Amino acid sequence: MSTLIPYDDIPYPSYAFQQTHPDRLATVAALLGLSPAPVVQCRVLELGCASGGNLIPMAYALPQSSFVGIDLSQRQVADGQAAVSRLGLTNLDLRHGDITQLGDELGTFDYIIAHGVYSWVPPHVRDALLTLCRTHLAPHGVAYISYNTLPGWSTLLPLRDVLRYRTRDAKTAEERLAMAYDLLERFATLAEDPSLPQSHILVACRSFLERQAGRTSLEGKSYTYHDILAEVNDPCLFTQFAAHAAEHGLQYLAEADFHTVLPGNFAQPVAEELAALASDLIEMEQYMDFVRGRMFRRTLLCHAEAPVRRGLRPDRVMSLLSASRAVPVSPKPDMAQGAVEQFRAPNGSTLSTNQAVSKVALGVLAERWPAPVAFGELLDAARARLESDGERERDALALASDLLAGYCYSAGLVELYSHTPPVASSVGERPLASLVVRSQAERDDIVANLRHECVPLDELQQALLPLLDGTRDREALADALAAMVADGRLSLGEAPEGEEGDVRARLERGLEELLAGLAQSALLVSERSHSVHL
């Protein structure tokens, strides 16, 4: 990685990135005909691992797999090594190193991750990154590489130019950030004045600060410093990235956000025109980027020789697990065969089906959320509720087709998995959160759940999670929280109208809802997983 980017001065926030999880990579690879390594027993390499915020939750939840992380920032690697030691992880090795200096001693990996590296390093380091993927990736392995893309990122280039010009004489990282934010605020103020002529750069500064308002202070500073002010930040066309990968013996597999690869998700006239213009898959992806104005990609690569089969087949879904929160749009859905019903996910995306087995199966998935369900188990549960004596193979094909359609259409409609994370669908007598979550909650108000998502916590959730070690029942939890309020470590604020009473009673009344919310956020471990000491 480039020595021009001082991550030791301004550390980049080290969090979990759901799209990088080996399960996501394995699922996409399986849908496209490859035979990826089982997630529960695989080798994973992350280049640019920072302090291990992405790898640590993976390593803890997959104890039979091994993980290696490499980063140029000695400070961040040291922080990560301390966290690994606290958690007692023996399957994660975080190393300080330069990816241009790595040799054959690394061995072979089933999954390689490089999030936030490719666009931010010089050309010779990008070459080294792709060479590493070619050399150290298993035959059916998958590499994840994220990067800034054109045409979308071109809208930020003038902003980058003016901020780098303004900060050209800064002597320290903090001085550079202060000068950048000073200019942003000045120009944003000018953009608010309707009496002044507007310009692209004034509006860009205002829009940038508005987007920054949704980030934490550390995230905002890090993004500004390492993306906008970076010495190297080279967005590229997708065709350029694909050609560069091909030069290193790698082929485009898909995107980690799988629903973005299908032109059928555009309006039909747009999809038809794109199909007429594009001569092959790579051109189609490029035209879709132009239409979307795409700024960022999370691309999956595999060996050029890997036998990718791009025809999506429902039978490949039958070896996977699925999860969904989609519920019927109609208050009284008709679950009979042939009656079309529409299901809507929390993100607003919808799936319509007239298959009785699919409609009932979606209900099963909603009940069991956030835990995924194996295809065979889901099929049997749906058929049992229907009391179906029809052909099982026909029902299996109908269900698999609908699940595949939902997965391809939207990330929030149907999720597919290759393994079962130990997620609790309900709250047990003595709730348990993983040691990673408990440890993170003691230090931060953002934790990585069992779906490898970042979950922000309010004050009460952050106080409760470290207590969920599987030894406390409801009464003990309420007692512990009440003690924290009494000694000033926790504030409940004013009681809502009609909820007055002593602190202990308020906590006891709200505890069940609070625990249920943690379960819905995939922060609780299932009871059958307690024995593995998660």
ZADREN-894921 format. One line per field, with one value per residue (C-alpha): x, y, z; residue in one letter; residue number from 1. Coordinates in steps of 0.05 Angstrom, whole numbers. Example, Ala and Ser with C-alpha at 12.3 -4.5 7.8 and 13.67 -1.06 7.14 Angstrom:
# ZADREN-894921
x c(246	273);
y c(-90	-21);
z c(156	143);
residuo c(a	s);
num c(1	2);
END
This chain:
# ZADREN-894921
x c(0	22	65	34	-29	-13	-64	-23	-41	-115	-136	-191	-251	-245	-314	-348	-367	-423	-408	-338	-359	-336	-408	-429	-372	-387	-461	-449	-397	-444	-500	-452	-432	-366	-350	-325	-293	-341	-344	-338	-270	-233	-173	-185	-135	-151	-105	-113	-143	-133	-144	-182	-253	-275	-237	-246	-321	-310	-254	-294	-356	-317	-267	-249	-228	-163	-154	-94	-96	-42	-37	16	-6	34	-10	-74	-44	-21	-91	-119	-69	-89	-162	-145	-107	-166	-213	-166	-169	-120	-144	-130	-60	-55	11	44	69	72	33	88	136	95	121	101	102	30	3	-64	-130	-201	-224	-183	-211	-184	-235	-214	-145	-146	-165	-122	-53	-4	-6	51	14	-50	-9	19	-52	-77	-14	-26	-97	-74	-17	-51	-123	-147	-173	-246	-229	-261	-228	-266	-239	-274	-257	-284	-315	-331	-375	-404	-341	-327	-378	-331	-267	-276	-289	-225	-186	-207	-196	-127	-109	-133	-93	-30	14	-12	42	2	-58	-100	-81	-100	-168	-181	-165	-210	-270	-260	-266	-325	-363	-348	-371	-431	-453	-447	-489	-545	-551	-605	-581	-514	-501	-492	-436	-424	-369	-410	-467	-418	-389	-458	-480	-415	-426	-499	-476	-423	-477	-498	-429	-395	-340	-285	-318	-327	-255	-228	-269	-250	-177	-168	-216	-223	-154	-116	-51	-76	-149	-158	-230	-235	-284	-307	-280	-211	-213	-237	-181	-130	-155	-153	-80	-66	-104	-168	-239	-299	-347	-401	-414	-419	-485	-512	-577	-537	-511	-578	-603	-672	-675	-679	-744	-758	-744	-677	-658	-675	-633	-574	-579	-578	-517	-474	-433	-414	-421	-366	-397	-465	-436	-403	-467	-505	-453	-464	-540	-535	-479	-444	-391	-367	-361	-351	-327	-315	-260	-239	-186	-192	-195	-251	-313	-363	-434	-474	-542	-578	-612	-663	-634	-571	-613	-633	-565	-568	-605	-652	-677	-729	-771	-819	-892	-957	-980	-1053	-1082	-1117	-1072	-1100	-1051	-1085	-1048	-1057	-1076	-1024	-1000	-948	-897	-859	-791	-772	-733	-796	-778	-833	-841	-904	-920	-980	-945	-977	-913	-874	-926	-927	-851	-843	-887	-842	-780	-811	-827	-756	-720	-662	-642	-635	-670	-643	-681	-704	-728	-765	-798	-822	-848	-888	-916	-936	-975	-1009	-1021	-996	-997	-974	-909	-851	-804	-854	-861	-785	-775	-829	-800	-729	-749	-784	-727	-677	-720	-725	-650	-633	-682	-664	-614	-669	-722	-691	-622	-584	-530	-483	-478	-519	-495	-515	-570	-626	-697	-724	-699	-681	-686	-614	-597	-528	-490	-424	-359	-341	-406	-399	-327	-344	-403	-356	-314	-359	-431	-426	-420	-417	-477	-480	-500	-434	-471	-453	-508	-510	-530	-566	-542	-587	-570	-496	-503	-544	-502	-440	-486	-512	-462	-514	-514	-567	-643	-690	-690	-614	-609	-658	-620	-554	-582	-615	-548	-516	-570	-560	-485	-491	-463	-530	-584	-656	-680	-750	-803	-855	-925	-960	-895	-876	-849	-784	-724	-724	-798	-786	-728	-766	-825	-781	-732	-771	-780	-707	-683	-731	-701	-631	-654	-685	-619	-582	-544	-565	-537	-585	-591	-565	-501	-488	-444	-392	-382	-398);
y c(0	71	104	171	158	165	118	121	195	189	116	91	64	-11	-42	-103	-101	-150	-156	-181	-241	-307	-331	-277	-294	-369	-358	-318	-367	-426	-392	-383	-456	-456	-502	-453	-478	-489	-425	-464	-490	-442	-395	-320	-265	-191	-139	-72	-101	-39	-60	-123	-97	-137	-201	-208	-223	-272	-308	-313	-341	-389	-422	-478	-428	-389	-315	-271	-195	-149	-74	-20	18	-7	30	-2	-72	-64	-43	-104	-152	-127	-141	-211	-224	-200	-247	-306	-318	-369	-371	-298	-271	-195	-173	-106	-109	-81	-120	-106	-145	-208	-275	-347	-360	-336	-400	-408	-376	-393	-321	-257	-189	-120	-68	5	-9	-11	61	91	63	76	33	-12	-30	-44	-92	-125	-132	-168	-211	-233	-252	-293	-326	-341	-354	-427	-455	-443	-385	-316	-248	-186	-118	-52	12	80	81	129	162	171	191	246	289	291	307	383	380	339	389	450	417	391	460	494	446	442	477	440	412	360	316	354	421	394	370	437	476	429	436	512	517	468	509	576	551	515	580	616	561	576	649	653	723	696	661	587	544	469	473	513	464	405	431	439	370	339	368	345	274	279	294	221	197	195	246	194	166	235	257	191	193	265	252	185	192	266	290	226	233	176	166	141	123	82	55	-16	-37	-12	-52	-115	-108	-99	-161	-201	-181	-217	-280	-263	-259	-219	-263	-215	-161	-176	-136	-189	-153	-98	-145	-159	-110	-137	-94	-33	-11	-56	-3	13	-60	-73	-15	-37	-107	-79	-37	-86	-138	-178	-181	-131	-79	-91	-77	-13	13	-1	41	98	95	90	140	89	113	49	-24	-86	-134	-209	-241	-312	-348	-340	-416	-424	-456	-400	-418	-354	-385	-377	-443	-451	-519	-484	-449	-517	-526	-458	-426	-367	-310	-256	-204	-195	-195	-195	-127	-148	-150	-215	-251	-309	-366	-412	-438	-392	-329	-275	-241	-188	-188	-126	-122	-67	-31	-26	-78	-127	-198	-225	-299	-344	-405	-428	-461	-396	-353	-398	-405	-329	-330	-382	-340	-277	-316	-342	-278	-264	-337	-368	-433	-491	-501	-571	-551	-491	-532	-585	-532	-497	-563	-584	-520	-529	-602	-612	-681	-655	-671	-649	-637	-588	-550	-549	-519	-467	-445	-444	-402	-350	-347	-337	-283	-246	-251	-226	-168	-136	-145	-135	-181	-250	-267	-330	-362	-421	-435	-423	-368	-381	-328	-329	-319	-309	-291	-347	-350	-327	-287	-292	-244	-265	-246	-202	-162	-157	-133	-83	-54	-40	5	31	46	7	-69	-125	-171	-245	-224	-185	-119	-57	-41	26	23	72	82	29	-24	-9	-19	-83	-121	-133	-165	-217	-272	-327	-328	-276	-282	-223	-206	-206	-162	-112	-111	-98	-42	-10	-11	25	79	86	99	145	100	98	150	132	203	226	172	174	197	139	101	133	91	72	58	-17	-23	18	-26	-90	-66	-47	-104	-155	-106	-86	-158	-173	-115	-142	-210	-178	-142	-210	-193	-254	-325	-383	-428	-489	-450	-436	-497	-468	-407	-354);
z c(0	-11	41	19	60	135	166	229	236	219	228	182	221	223	219	190	116	103	28	43	85	55	59	11	-36	-32	-45	-108	-132	-121	-160	-218	-220	-181	-122	-69	-5	53	95	160	140	94	90	83	68	77	46	80	143	187	259	241	250	190	204	279	277	221	257	322	288	243	291	242	188	188	174	156	154	127	133	124	186	245	293	268	265	337	358	323	353	422	407	380	445	489	452	454	379	353	281	262	246	236	206	191	120	50	-3	-54	-11	4	-20	-29	46	50	18	-17	4	-13	-6	-13	8	-11	12	1	-29	-105	-121	-66	-84	-142	-205	-184	-120	-159	-201	-138	-110	-172	-176	-105	-122	-182	-144	-77	-96	-96	-163	-144	-99	-100	-92	-70	-92	-81	-119	-140	-209	-265	-286	-217	-180	-232	-194	-135	-174	-173	-98	-90	-133	-93	-25	-44	-71	-7	37	-6	47	109	152	192	181	232	200	132	157	192	128	87	133	136	61	59	110	76	7	37	69	2	-30	20	-2	-56	-77	-100	-166	-154	-179	-181	-130	-79	-84	-81	-15	15	-8	19	88	87	73	127	178	173	194	261	272	263	200	170	183	157	93	80	92	58	0	-17	5	-11	-50	-94	-112	-183	-200	-264	-314	-300	-368	-347	-282	-318	-369	-314	-279	-344	-353	-288	-306	-269	-296	-273	-234	-208	-157	-83	-89	-136	-153	-189	-243	-277	-331	-318	-256	-301	-333	-393	-447	-414	-408	-481	-505	-462	-490	-560	-546	-507	-544	-482	-406	-393	-440	-408	-339	-365	-398	-333	-296	-344	-335	-259	-252	-208	-160	-126	-141	-99	-152	-146	-187	-199	-240	-316	-321	-270	-301	-290	-314	-319	-333	-266	-247	-191	-171	-146	-93	-65	-32	2	60	56	100	88	124	66	87	47	21	28	98	79	30	-11	-1	-51	-111	-171	-132	-142	-79	-70	-13	9	44	93	38	-4	-57	-75	-101	-133	-137	-149	-119	-54	-30	-39	-5	56	56	58	120	152	137	167	231	237	219	226	225	155	139	97	32	48	117	89	34	84	132	77	50	120	131	64	79	9	-21	-88	-123	-79	-138	-170	-105	-96	-165	-155	-88	-112	-173	-129	-79	-135	-167	-100	-88	-158	-153	-86	-30	21	-9	-3	25	8	50	44	119	182	229	302	301	352	325	395	464	511	586	594	532	501	457	427	463	403	410	485	478	423	462	521	476	420	403	337	338	286	289	269	198	195	193	233	283	319	392	437	508	538	486	496	571	564	513	556	609	560	575	581	657	674	671	664	738	742	680	707	773	738	695	756	792	733	736	811	805	746	691	655	645	628	618	633	638	581	603	637	648	714	771	802	757	770	750	686	667	679	637	578	581	539	482	486	483	425	387	397	372	310	298	298	361	402	395	389	450	412	401	474	480	432	478	428);
residuo c(m	s	t	l	i	p	y	d	d	i	p	y	p	s	y	a	f	q	q	t	h	p	d	r	l	a	t	v	a	a	l	l	g	l	s	p	a	p	v	v	q	c	r	v	l	e	l	g	c	a	s	g	g	n	l	i	p	m	a	y	a	l	p	q	s	s	f	v	g	i	d	l	s	q	r	q	v	a	d	g	q	a	a	v	s	r	l	g	l	t	n	l	d	l	r	h	g	d	i	t	q	l	g	d	e	l	g	t	f	d	y	i	i	a	h	g	v	y	s	w	v	p	p	h	v	r	d	a	l	l	t	l	c	r	t	h	l	a	p	h	g	v	a	y	i	s	y	n	t	l	p	g	w	s	t	l	l	p	l	r	d	v	l	r	y	r	t	r	d	a	k	t	a	e	e	r	l	a	m	a	y	d	l	l	e	r	f	a	t	l	a	e	d	p	s	l	p	q	s	h	i	l	v	a	c	r	s	f	l	e	r	q	a	g	r	t	s	l	e	g	k	s	y	t	y	h	d	i	l	a	e	v	n	d	p	c	l	f	t	q	f	a	a	h	a	a	e	h	g	l	q	y	l	a	e	a	d	f	h	t	v	l	p	g	n	f	a	q	p	v	a	e	e	l	a	a	l	a	s	d	l	i	e	m	e	q	y	m	d	f	v	r	g	r	m	f	r	r	t	l	l	c	h	a	e	a	p	v	r	r	g	l	r	p	d	r	v	m	s	l	l	s	a	s	r	a	v	p	v	s	p	k	p	d	m	a	q	g	a	v	e	q	f	r	a	p	n	g	s	t	l	s	t	n	q	a	v	s	k	v	a	l	g	v	l	a	e	r	w	p	a	p	v	a	f	g	e	l	l	d	a	a	r	a	r	l	e	s	d	g	e	r	e	r	d	a	l	a	l	a	s	d	l	l	a	g	y	c	y	s	a	g	l	v	e	l	y	s	h	t	p	p	v	a	s	s	v	g	e	r	p	l	a	s	l	v	v	r	s	q	a	e	r	d	d	i	v	a	n	l	r	h	e	c	v	p	l	d	e	l	q	q	a	l	l	p	l	l	d	g	t	r	d	r	e	a	l	a	d	a	l	a	a	m	v	a	d	g	r	l	s	l	g	e	a	p	e	g	e	e	g	d	v	r	a	r	l	e	r	g	l	e	e	l	l	a	g	l	a	q	s	a	l	l	v	s	e	r	s	h	s	v	h	l);
num c(1	2	3	4	5	6	7	8	9	10	11	12	13	14	15	16	17	18	19	20	21	22	23	24	25	26	27	28	29	30	31	32	33	34	35	36	37	38	39	40	41	42	43	44	45	46	47	48	49	50	51	52	53	54	55	56	57	58	59	60	61	62	63	64	65	66	67	68	69	70	71	72	73	74	75	76	77	78	79	80	81	82	83	84	85	86	87	88	89	90	91	92	93	94	95	96	97	98	99	100	101	102	103	104	105	106	107	108	109	110	111	112	113	114	115	116	117	118	119	120	121	122	123	124	125	126	127	128	129	130	131	132	133	134	135	136	137	138	139	140	141	142	143	144	145	146	147	148	149	150	151	152	153	154	155	156	157	158	159	160	161	162	163	164	165	166	167	168	169	170	171	172	173	174	175	176	177	178	179	180	181	182	183	184	185	186	187	188	189	190	191	192	193	194	195	196	197	198	199	200	201	202	203	204	205	206	207	208	209	210	211	212	213	214	215	216	217	218	219	220	221	222	223	224	225	226	227	228	229	230	231	232	233	234	235	236	237	238	239	240	241	242	243	244	245	246	247	248	249	250	251	252	253	254	255	256	257	258	259	260	261	262	263	264	265	266	267	268	269	270	271	272	273	274	275	276	277	278	279	280	281	282	283	284	285	286	287	288	289	290	291	292	293	294	295	296	297	298	299	300	301	302	303	304	305	306	307	308	309	310	311	312	313	314	315	316	317	318	319	320	321	322	323	324	325	326	327	328	329	330	331	332	333	334	335	336	337	338	339	340	341	342	343	344	345	346	347	348	349	350	351	352	353	354	355	356	357	358	359	360	361	362	363	364	365	366	367	368	369	370	371	372	373	374	375	376	377	378	379	380	381	382	383	384	385	386	387	388	389	390	391	392	393	394	395	396	397	398	399	400	401	402	403	404	405	406	407	408	409	410	411	412	413	414	415	416	417	418	419	420	421	422	423	424	425	426	427	428	429	430	431	432	433	434	435	436	437	438	439	440	441	442	443	444	445	446	447	448	449	450	451	452	453	454	455	456	457	458	459	460	461	462	463	464	465	466	467	468	469	470	471	472	473	474	475	476	477	478	479	480	481	482	483	484	485	486	487	488	489	490	491	492	493	494	495	496	497	498	499	500	501	502	503	504	505	506	507	508	509	510	511	512	513	514	515	516	517	518	519	520	521	522	523	524	525	526	527	528	529	530	531	532	533	534);
END
